[in-house]
Amino acid sequence: MRTIGIVLVVLGILVLVYGGFNYNKDRTVLHMGSMNVTATEHRSIAIPAVAGVVVLIGGIAFLVVGTRRS
């Protein structure tokens, strides 16, 4: 229980600090014979701050329950 709580607290803090993550995706725009033209698309996935708060509170709850059971 404590390990799950610690992981959730860390994830909640990371979501609150970063708010999401970015990544690049390469896709082929033109394919003509042996020549390929590719384009890099920059994508981002935003994670709402509410989700970070919920995960953080859940992690704290796991830590409290894990401490009471020990």
N, C-alpha and C positions, 0 to 999 in steps of 0.2 A: 504494500500500500504506500509506503513512504517513497519508494522508487518511482512509482507512477505519479505521485504528488510532485516530486521534484522535477520530473520530466514535463509535467503540465505547467508548472510554474515557469520553467525556463521557456517553454513554447509561448506561453502567454506574454511574457516580457518581450520576446523576440517579435511577436506580432505587433505589440504596441510600439516598439521602437522602429521597426522597418515598415510596417503597414502593407506588406506584400512582397512580391519578388518579380524580377525582370529576367527575360531570357531572349535569346536570338534564335530565329528559325530561318534556315536557308531553304529556298524553294527555286525550282527551275522555271524560268520565265520563257525561255526559247530553247528549243532543241532542234537543231538543223544539221543533219549529217553527224559529223564527229564534233561539232561545236555546241557547247552548252552555255547559256547565259543564265546566271543565277542572281537572285536578289536576296538580301538579308533583311528580314522583317524583325523589328524590335517589338516584342510583346511584353505586356506587364499584367500581372494578376494582382488585384488589390484585395486585401483581406480587411474587412471592416474592424474598426477598433472595438466594437461591441463583442465580436467573437474573441478577441484577445482578452478582454475583461472577463468574459464567461469562462474561458479556459484557465485564466489565472485564479479566479475564485474557486473553480473546481479543483485545481491543484492544491490550493490552501486547505480546502475541505478534506482532501485525501490525506494531507499531512496531519491535520488535527485528528482525524479518525484513526490514522495509523499510530499516532502517539498515545491515544487513549487506550488502544487495544494492547499495546506493548507492556 
